[in-house]
Amino acid sequence: MEKKLVFAFLYVLIFPALILVLSGNPLWPAGWIFGAWFILLCYSTILYLYRKDPALFAERFRKPGAGNHVGWDRYVVYGLGLGFTLWIVIMPLDAQRFGGSAVFPPWLNILGFVMLAGSFFLFFRSFTDNTFLSPLVRIQEDRGQRVVSTGVYGFVRHPMYLGAILMFIGAPLLLGSGYGALTGIPLTALLMARIMKEEEMLDRELEGYRKYTGNVRYRLIPFLW
């Protein structure tokens, strides 16, 4: 368990470091702000799981294909991983090194930071409210999975995905990358497609999920979807 904790801490540092290196400006203020946000979110979540929910901590390291992971979701997992890496790479190249996007007005940068604050809340609370928050679409019979309907799961049915979408939009606005925002669109579409397929499985195989969807009407965006 300790080895996984050390690995997670070191792995998290790759992405903020990559942003600053690719930007060509190690003193880039927005890059440092996003990097600090990313590290704080990941480290606080990792430490919480390690201390308070070791079962979920171990679940987050589960590899694609393991533990009755549904076949179609393997492609989604790999697609999200590749898309996230491209998104990380594109933003500093666009906003700093090559200047592909026009300079964003300050209010857009501030809006991006506000969206990241909302993303932080949704991400962290999703992990603290739902001990079954696996990175894989699977029915966790080995862990006695049940429907979670409290906390942020009483707000929308997929709050972590909403947090991810706020990140995909908010970070490019903060960093000033139009191409980064465009890259977030297919990532958002992939998450929405995953939600629909995942809910088909949950409705069919997880007891009480159909009743939950009747009580919490919106999958992702309140009053819209």
FIBAGU-87232 format. One line per 5 residues: number of its first residue (from 1); for each residue x, y, z of N, C-alpha, C. Coordinates in Angstrom, 1 decimal. Layout:
NUM> X,Y,Z,X,Y,Z,X,Y,Z | ... $
This chain:
1> 0.8,-1.2,0.0,0.0,0.0,0.0,0.9,1.3,0.0 | 1.9,1.2,0.8,2.8,2.4,0.9,3.5,2.7,-0.5 | 3.9,1.6,-1.2,4.5,1.8,-2.5,3.5,2.4,-3.5 | 2.2,2.1,-3.4,1.2,2.7,-4.3,1.1,4.2,-3.9 | 1.2,4.5,-2.6,1.1,5.9,-2.2,2.2,6.7,-2.8 $
6> 3.4,6.2,-2.7,4.6,6.9,-3.2,4.5,7.1,-4.7 | 4.1,6.0,-5.4,3.9,6.0,-6.8,2.9,7.1,-7.2 | 1.8,7.1,-6.5,0.7,8.1,-6.9,1.2,9.5,-6.7 | 1.9,9.8,-5.6,2.5,11.1,-5.4,3.4,11.6,-6.5 | 4.3,10.7,-6.9,5.3,11.0,-7.9,4.6,11.1,-9.3 $
11> 3.6,10.3,-9.6,2.9,10.3,-10.8,2.2,11.6,-11.1 | 1.6,12.1,-10.0,0.8,13.4,-10.1,1.7,14.5,-10.5 | 3.0,14.5,-10.1,3.9,15.6,-10.5,4.2,15.7,-11.9 | 4.0,14.7,-12.7,4.4,14.6,-14.1,3.6,15.7,-14.9 | 2.3,15.9,-14.6,1.5,16.7,-15.5,1.8,18.2,-15.2 $
16> 1.8,18.7,-14.0,2.2,20.1,-13.8,3.6,20.4,-14.4 | 4.5,19.5,-14.2,5.9,19.7,-14.7,5.9,19.8,-16.2 | 5.1,18.9,-16.8,5.0,18.9,-18.3,4.5,20.2,-18.8 | 3.5,20.7,-18.1,2.9,22.0,-18.6,4.0,23.1,-18.6 | 4.7,23.2,-17.5,5.7,24.3,-17.4,6.9,24.0,-18.4 $
21> 7.3,22.8,-18.6,8.4,22.5,-19.5,8.0,22.9,-20.9 | 6.8,22.4,-21.3,6.3,22.6,-22.7,6.0,24.1,-23.0 | 5.7,24.9,-21.9,5.4,26.3,-22.1,6.6,27.1,-22.5 | 7.8,26.6,-22.1,9.0,27.3,-22.3,9.2,28.5,-21.4 | 8.3,28.6,-20.4,8.3,29.7,-19.5,8.2,29.2,-18.1 $
26> 9.3,28.9,-17.4,9.1,28.2,-16.0,8.5,29.2,-15.0 | 8.4,30.4,-15.3,7.8,31.4,-14.4,6.3,31.8,-14.8 | 5.7,31.0,-15.7,4.4,31.3,-16.1,3.4,31.2,-15.0 | 2.8,32.4,-14.6,1.9,32.4,-13.4,0.7,31.5,-13.5 | 0.0,31.5,-14.7,-1.2,30.7,-14.8,-0.8,29.2,-14.8 $
31> 0.4,28.9,-15.3,0.8,27.5,-15.3,1.0,27.0,-13.9 | 1.6,27.9,-13.0,1.9,27.6,-11.6,0.6,27.4,-10.9 | -0.4,28.3,-11.2,-1.7,28.3,-10.5,-2.4,26.9,-10.8 | -2.4,26.6,-12.1,-3.1,25.3,-12.4,-2.3,24.1,-11.8 | -1.0,24.2,-11.9,-0.2,23.1,-11.3,-0.5,22.9,-9.8 $
36> -0.6,24.1,-9.1,-0.9,24.0,-7.6,-2.2,23.4,-7.4 | -3.2,23.9,-8.2,-4.6,23.3,-8.1,-4.6,21.8,-8.3 | -3.9,21.4,-9.3,-3.9,20.0,-9.7,-3.2,19.1,-8.6 | -2.1,19.6,-8.1,-1.4,18.9,-7.0,-2.2,18.8,-5.8 | -2.8,20.0,-5.4,-3.6,20.0,-4.2,-4.8,19.1,-4.3 $
41> -5.5,19.1,-5.4,-6.6,18.2,-5.6,-6.2,16.7,-5.5 | -5.2,16.4,-6.2,-4.7,15.0,-6.2,-4.2,14.5,-4.9 | -3.4,15.3,-4.3,-2.7,14.9,-3.0,-3.8,14.8,-1.9 | -4.7,15.8,-1.8,-5.7,15.7,-0.8,-6.6,14.5,-1.0 | -7.0,14.2,-2.2,-7.8,13.0,-2.5,-7.1,11.7,-2.2 $
46> -5.8,11.6,-2.6,-5.0,10.4,-2.4,-4.9,10.2,-0.9 | -4.5,11.2,-0.1,-4.3,11.1,1.3,-5.6,10.7,2.0 | -6.7,11.3,1.6,-8.0,10.9,2.2,-8.3,9.5,2.0 | -8.2,9.0,0.7,-8.5,7.6,0.5,-7.5,6.7,1.2 | -6.3,7.0,1.2,-5.3,6.2,1.9,-5.6,6.0,3.4 $
51> -6.0,7.1,4.0,-6.3,7.1,5.5,-7.7,6.6,5.8 | -8.7,7.0,5.0,-10.1,6.8,5.4,-10.8,5.7,4.6 | -10.3,5.5,3.4,-11.0,4.5,2.5,-10.0,3.7,1.7 | -9.2,2.8,2.4,-8.2,2.1,1.7,-8.8,1.1,0.6 | -10.0,0.7,0.8,-10.6,-0.2,-0.2,-10.8,0.6,-1.6 $
56> -11.2,1.8,-1.5,-11.4,2.6,-2.7,-10.0,3.0,-3.2 | -9.0,3.3,-2.3,-7.7,3.6,-2.7,-7.1,2.4,-3.6 | -7.3,1.2,-3.2,-6.9,0.1,-3.9,-7.7,-0.1,-5.2 | -9.0,0.2,-5.2,-9.8,0.1,-6.4,-9.3,1.1,-7.5 | -8.8,2.2,-7.1,-8.4,3.2,-8.1,-7.2,2.7,-8.9 $
61> -6.5,1.7,-8.4,-5.3,1.2,-9.1,-5.7,0.0,-9.9 | -7.0,-0.4,-10.0,-7.4,-1.5,-10.7,-7.1,-1.3,-12.2 | -6.6,-2.3,-12.9,-6.2,-2.1,-14.3,-7.4,-2.5,-15.2 | -7.5,-1.9,-16.4,-8.5,-2.2,-17.4,-8.6,-3.7,-17.7 | -9.8,-4.2,-17.7,-10.0,-5.6,-18.0,-10.1,-6.5,-16.8 $
66> -9.8,-5.9,-15.6,-9.8,-6.7,-14.4,-11.2,-6.6,-13.7 | -11.5,-7.6,-12.9,-12.7,-7.5,-12.0,-14.0,-7.3,-12.8 | -14.3,-8.1,-13.7,-15.5,-8.1,-14.6,-15.8,-6.7,-15.2 | -14.7,-6.0,-15.6,-14.7,-4.7,-16.3,-15.4,-5.0,-17.7 | -16.4,-4.2,-18.0,-17.2,-4.4,-19.2,-16.2,-4.1,-20.4 $
71> -16.4,-4.9,-21.5,-15.4,-4.8,-22.6,-15.3,-3.5,-23.3 | -16.5,-2.9,-23.6,-16.5,-1.6,-24.3,-15.8,-0.5,-23.6 | -15.8,-0.6,-22.2,-15.2,0.5,-21.4,-13.7,0.6,-21.5 | -13.1,-0.5,-21.9,-11.6,-0.5,-22.0,-11.2,0.5,-23.1 | -11.9,0.6,-24.2,-11.6,1.6,-25.2,-11.8,3.0,-24.7 $
76> -12.9,3.2,-23.9,-13.1,4.5,-23.3,-12.0,4.9,-22.3 | -11.6,4.0,-21.5,-10.5,4.3,-20.5,-9.2,4.7,-21.3 | -8.9,4.0,-22.3,-7.7,4.3,-23.1,-7.9,5.6,-23.8 | -9.1,5.9,-24.3,-9.3,7.1,-25.1,-9.3,8.3,-24.1 | -9.8,8.2,-22.9,-9.7,9.3,-22.0,-8.3,9.6,-21.5 $
81> -7.5,8.5,-21.4,-6.1,8.7,-21.0,-5.3,9.4,-22.1 | -5.5,9.0,-23.3,-4.8,9.6,-24.4,-5.3,11.1,-24.6 | -6.6,11.3,-24.5,-7.2,12.6,-24.7,-6.7,13.6,-23.6 | -6.7,13.1,-22.4,-6.2,13.9,-21.3,-4.7,14.3,-21.5 | -3.9,13.4,-21.9,-2.5,13.7,-22.2,-2.4,14.7,-23.3 $
86> -3.1,14.6,-24.4,-3.1,15.5,-25.5,-3.5,16.9,-25.0 | -4.6,16.9,-24.2,-5.1,18.2,-23.6,-4.0,18.9,-22.8 | -3.3,18.1,-21.9,-2.2,18.7,-21.1,-1.1,19.3,-22.0 | -0.8,18.5,-23.1,0.3,19.0,-24.0,-0.1,20.2,-24.8 | -1.3,20.2,-25.3,-1.7,21.3,-26.2,-1.8,22.6,-25.5 $
91> -2.3,22.7,-24.3,-2.5,24.0,-23.6,-1.3,24.8,-23.5 | -0.1,24.3,-22.9,1.0,25.2,-22.8,1.7,25.5,-24.2 | 1.6,24.6,-25.1,2.1,24.9,-26.4,1.4,26.0,-27.1 | 0.0,25.9,-26.9,-0.8,26.9,-27.6,-0.7,28.3,-26.8 | -0.9,28.3,-25.5,-1.0,29.5,-24.8,0.4,30.3,-24.6 $
96> 1.5,29.5,-24.6,2.8,30.2,-24.3,3.8,30.0,-25.4 | 4.1,28.8,-25.7,5.3,28.6,-26.6,5.0,29.1,-28.0 | 3.9,28.8,-28.6,3.6,29.2,-30.0,2.6,30.3,-30.1 | 1.9,30.6,-29.0,0.9,31.7,-29.0,-0.2,31.5,-30.1 | -0.7,30.3,-30.2,-1.7,30.1,-31.2,-3.1,30.7,-30.9 $
101> -3.4,31.1,-29.7,-4.6,31.7,-29.3,-4.4,33.2,-29.0 | -5.5,34.0,-29.3,-5.4,35.4,-28.9,-5.4,35.4,-27.4 | -4.9,36.6,-26.9,-4.8,36.7,-25.4,-6.2,36.9,-24.9 | -6.5,36.0,-23.9,-7.9,36.0,-23.3,-8.0,37.3,-22.3 | -9.2,37.9,-22.3,-9.4,38.9,-21.3,-9.4,38.4,-19.9 $
106> -9.0,39.2,-18.9,-8.9,38.7,-17.6,-10.1,38.1,-17.0 | -11.3,38.6,-17.4,-12.5,38.0,-16.9,-12.7,36.5,-17.3 | -12.2,36.1,-18.4,-12.2,34.7,-18.8,-11.3,33.9,-18.0 | -10.1,34.5,-17.7,-9.1,33.8,-16.8,-9.7,33.5,-15.4 | -10.4,34.6,-14.9,-11.1,34.5,-13.6,-12.2,33.4,-13.6 $
111> -13.0,33.5,-14.7,-14.0,32.5,-14.9,-13.5,31.0,-14.9 | -12.3,30.9,-15.5,-11.7,29.6,-15.6,-11.3,29.1,-14.2 | -10.8,30.0,-13.4,-10.4,29.7,-12.0,-11.6,29.3,-11.2 | -12.7,30.1,-11.3,-13.9,29.8,-10.6,-14.4,28.4,-11.0 | -14.4,28.0,-12.3,-14.8,26.7,-12.7,-13.9,25.6,-12.1 $
116> -12.6,25.9,-12.0,-11.7,24.9,-11.4,-12.0,24.8,-9.9 | -12.4,25.8,-9.2,-12.8,25.7,-7.8,-14.0,24.8,-7.7 | -15.0,25.0,-8.6,-16.2,24.1,-8.6,-15.8,22.6,-8.9 | -14.8,22.5,-9.8,-14.3,21.2,-10.2,-13.7,20.5,-9.0 | -12.9,21.2,-8.3,-12.2,20.7,-7.1,-13.2,20.2,-6.1 $
121> -14.3,20.9,-5.8,-15.3,20.5,-4.9,-16.0,19.2,-5.3 | -16.4,19.2,-6.6,-17.1,18.0,-7.1,-16.2,16.8,-7.1 | -15.0,16.9,-7.5,-14.0,15.8,-7.5,-13.9,15.2,-6.1 | -13.5,16.1,-5.2,-13.2,15.7,-3.8,-14.4,15.1,-3.2 | -15.5,15.7,-3.3,-16.7,15.2,-2.6,-17.2,13.9,-3.3 $
126> -17.0,13.7,-4.6,-17.4,12.5,-5.2,-16.6,11.3,-4.6 | -15.4,11.5,-4.3,-14.6,10.4,-3.7,-15.0,10.2,-2.2 | -15.3,11.3,-1.5,-15.6,11.1,-0.1,-17.0,10.6,0.1 | -17.9,10.9,-0.9,-19.3,10.5,-0.7,-19.6,9.1,-1.3 | -18.7,8.6,-2.2,-19.0,7.3,-2.9,-17.8,6.4,-2.8 $
131> -17.9,5.4,-2.0,-16.8,4.5,-1.8,-16.6,3.5,-2.9 | -17.6,3.5,-3.9,-17.6,2.6,-5.0,-17.1,3.3,-6.3 | -16.4,4.4,-6.2,-16.1,5.3,-7.3,-14.9,4.7,-8.1 | -15.1,3.6,-8.8,-14.1,2.9,-9.5,-13.7,3.6,-10.8 | -12.5,3.5,-11.3,-12.1,4.1,-12.6,-12.7,3.3,-13.7 $
136> -13.2,2.1,-13.4,-13.7,1.2,-14.5,-15.2,1.1,-14.3 | -15.9,0.9,-15.5,-17.3,0.6,-15.4,-17.4,-0.9,-15.2 | -17.9,-1.2,-14.0,-18.1,-2.6,-13.6,-19.0,-2.7,-12.4 | -19.7,-3.8,-12.2,-20.5,-4.0,-11.0,-19.5,-4.6,-10.0 | -19.4,-4.0,-8.8,-18.4,-4.4,-7.9,-19.0,-5.4,-6.9 $
141> -19.3,-6.6,-7.4,-19.8,-7.6,-6.5,-18.9,-8.0,-5.4 | -17.6,-7.9,-5.7,-16.6,-8.2,-4.7,-16.5,-7.2,-3.5 | -17.1,-6.0,-3.7,-17.1,-5.0,-2.7,-18.5,-4.7,-2.2 | -19.5,-5.5,-2.6,-20.8,-5.3,-2.1,-21.4,-3.9,-2.6 | -21.2,-3.6,-3.8,-21.7,-2.3,-4.3,-23.1,-2.1,-4.1 $
146> -23.5,-0.9,-3.7,-24.9,-0.4,-3.6,-25.0,1.0,-4.1 | -26.2,1.4,-4.3,-26.5,2.8,-4.8,-26.1,3.8,-3.8 | -25.4,4.8,-4.2,-25.1,6.0,-3.3,-25.9,7.2,-3.8 | -26.7,7.7,-2.9,-27.6,8.8,-3.3,-27.5,10.0,-2.4 | -26.5,10.1,-1.6,-26.3,11.2,-0.6,-25.2,12.1,-1.1 $
151> -25.1,13.3,-0.4,-24.0,14.2,-0.8,-24.2,14.8,-2.2 | -23.1,14.9,-2.9,-23.2,15.4,-4.3,-24.0,14.5,-5.2 | -24.2,13.2,-4.8,-25.0,12.3,-5.6,-26.5,12.5,-5.5 | -26.9,13.4,-4.6,-28.2,13.8,-4.5,-28.5,15.1,-5.4 | -27.4,15.6,-6.0,-27.4,16.8,-6.9,-27.5,16.4,-8.3 $
156> -26.6,15.6,-8.8,-26.6,15.0,-10.1,-26.1,13.5,-10.0 | -26.4,12.7,-11.0,-26.0,11.3,-10.8,-24.5,11.0,-11.1 | -23.9,11.9,-11.8,-22.5,11.7,-12.1,-21.6,13.0,-11.8 | -21.5,13.3,-10.5,-20.8,14.6,-10.1,-19.3,14.6,-10.5 | -18.7,13.4,-10.5,-17.3,13.4,-10.8,-17.1,13.8,-12.3 $
161> -18.0,13.3,-13.1,-17.9,13.6,-14.5,-18.1,15.1,-14.7 | -19.1,15.7,-14.0,-19.3,17.1,-14.1,-18.0,17.9,-13.6 | -17.4,17.4,-12.6,-16.1,18.0,-12.2,-15.1,18.0,-13.2 | -15.0,16.8,-14.0,-14.1,16.7,-15.0,-14.3,17.7,-16.2 | -15.6,17.8,-16.5,-16.0,18.8,-17.6,-15.6,20.2,-17.2 $
166> -15.9,20.6,-16.0,-15.5,21.9,-15.5,-14.0,22.1,-15.6 | -13.2,21.1,-15.3,-11.8,21.1,-15.5,-11.4,21.3,-16.9 | -12.0,20.5,-17.8,-11.7,20.5,-19.2,-11.9,21.9,-19.9 | -12.9,22.6,-19.3,-13.2,24.0,-19.8,-12.5,25.0,-19.0 | -12.5,24.9,-17.7,-11.9,25.9,-16.8,-10.4,26.1,-17.0 $
171> -9.7,25.0,-17.1,-8.2,25.1,-17.2,-7.8,25.8,-18.4 | -8.3,25.5,-19.6,-7.9,26.3,-20.8,-8.3,27.8,-20.7 | -9.4,28.1,-20.0,-9.7,29.5,-19.8,-8.7,30.2,-18.9 | -8.3,29.5,-17.8,-7.3,30.1,-16.9,-6.0,30.3,-17.7 | -5.6,29.3,-18.4,-4.3,29.3,-19.1,-4.3,30.1,-20.4 $
176> -5.5,30.4,-20.9,-5.6,31.2,-22.1,-5.3,30.4,-23.4 | -5.9,29.2,-23.5,-5.7,28.3,-24.6,-7.0,27.9,-25.3 | -7.3,28.5,-26.4,-8.5,28.2,-27.2,-8.4,26.8,-27.7 | -7.3,26.3,-28.1,-7.2,25.0,-28.6,-7.3,24.0,-27.5 | -6.9,24.3,-26.3,-7.2,23.5,-25.1,-8.7,23.3,-24.9 $
181> -9.4,24.4,-25.0,-10.9,24.3,-24.8,-11.5,23.5,-25.9 | -11.0,23.6,-27.1,-11.6,22.7,-28.2,-11.3,21.3,-28.0 | -10.1,21.0,-27.4,-9.7,19.6,-27.1,-10.6,19.0,-26.0 | -11.1,19.9,-25.1,-12.0,19.4,-24.1,-13.4,19.0,-24.6 | -13.7,19.4,-25.8,-15.1,19.1,-26.4,-15.2,17.6,-26.6 $
186> -14.3,16.9,-27.4,-14.4,15.5,-27.6,-14.3,14.7,-26.3 | -13.5,15.2,-25.3,-13.4,14.5,-24.0,-14.7,14.6,-23.3 | -15.4,15.7,-23.4,-16.7,15.8,-22.8,-17.7,14.9,-23.4 | -17.6,14.8,-24.8,-18.6,14.0,-25.5,-18.3,12.5,-25.2 | -17.0,12.1,-25.0,-16.7,10.8,-24.6,-17.3,10.4,-23.2 $
191> -17.2,11.4,-22.3,-17.7,11.2,-20.9,-19.3,11.0,-21.0 | -19.9,11.8,-21.8,-21.4,11.7,-21.9,-21.8,10.4,-22.5 | -21.0,9.9,-23.5,-21.3,8.6,-24.1,-21.1,7.5,-23.1 | -20.1,7.6,-22.3,-19.8,6.6,-21.2,-20.9,6.6,-20.2 | -21.4,7.8,-19.8,-22.6,7.9,-18.9,-23.7,7.1,-19.4 $
196> -24.1,7.2,-20.6,-25.3,6.6,-21.2,-25.1,5.1,-21.2 | -23.9,4.6,-21.6,-23.7,3.1,-21.6,-23.6,2.6,-20.1 | -23.0,3.4,-19.3,-22.8,2.9,-17.9,-24.2,2.8,-17.2 | -25.1,3.8,-17.5,-26.4,3.8,-16.8,-27.2,2.6,-17.3 | -27.1,2.2,-18.6,-27.8,1.0,-19.1,-27.4,-0.2,-18.2 $
201> -26.1,-0.3,-18.0,-25.6,-1.4,-17.2,-26.1,-1.3,-15.7 | -26.0,-0.2,-15.1,-26.5,0.0,-13.7,-28.0,-0.2,-13.6 | -28.7,0.3,-14.5,-30.2,0.1,-14.5,-30.6,-1.4,-14.5 | -29.8,-2.1,-15.3,-30.0,-3.6,-15.5,-29.5,-4.4,-14.4 | -28.4,-4.1,-13.8,-27.7,-5.0,-12.9,-27.5,-4.5,-11.4 $
206> -27.7,-3.2,-11.2,-27.5,-2.8,-9.8,-28.9,-2.5,-9.1 | -29.2,-3.2,-8.1,-30.4,-3.1,-7.4,-30.6,-1.7,-6.9 | -31.8,-1.1,-7.1,-32.1,0.2,-6.6,-31.7,1.4,-7.5 | -31.0,1.1,-8.6,-30.5,2.2,-9.4,-31.7,2.9,-10.2 | -32.6,2.1,-10.6,-33.8,2.7,-11.4,-34.5,3.6,-10.5 $
211> -34.7,3.2,-9.2,-35.4,4.1,-8.3,-34.6,5.4,-8.1 | -33.3,5.3,-8.0,-32.4,6.4,-7.8,-32.5,7.4,-9.0 | -32.6,6.9,-10.2,-32.7,7.8,-11.4,-34.1,8.5,-11.4 | -35.1,7.9,-10.7,-36.3,8.6,-10.6,-36.3,9.7,-9.5 | -35.5,9.6,-8.5,-35.3,10.6,-7.5,-34.4,11.7,-7.9 $
216> -33.3,11.3,-8.5,-32.3,12.3,-9.0,-32.4,12.3,-10.5 | -33.0,13.3,-11.1,-33.4,13.2,-12.5,-32.3,13.5,-13.4 | -31.3,14.3,-13.0,-30.3,14.8,-14.0,-29.0,14.0,-13.9 | -28.5,13.6,-15.1,-27.3,12.8,-15.1,-26.1,13.7,-14.8 | -26.0,14.9,-15.4,-24.8,15.6,-15.4,-25.0,17.1,-15.2 $
221> -26.0,17.7,-15.9,-26.2,19.1,-15.8,-27.6,19.4,-15.3 | -27.8,20.0,-14.1,-29.1,20.3,-13.6,-30.0,21.0,-14.6 | -31.2,20.5,-14.7,-32.3,21.1,-15.5,-32.0,21.0,-17.0 | -30.9,20.4,-17.4,-30.7,20.2,-18.9,-30.6,18.7,-19.2 | -29.7,17.9,-18.5,-29.5,16.5,-19.0,-29.1,15.7,-17.8 $
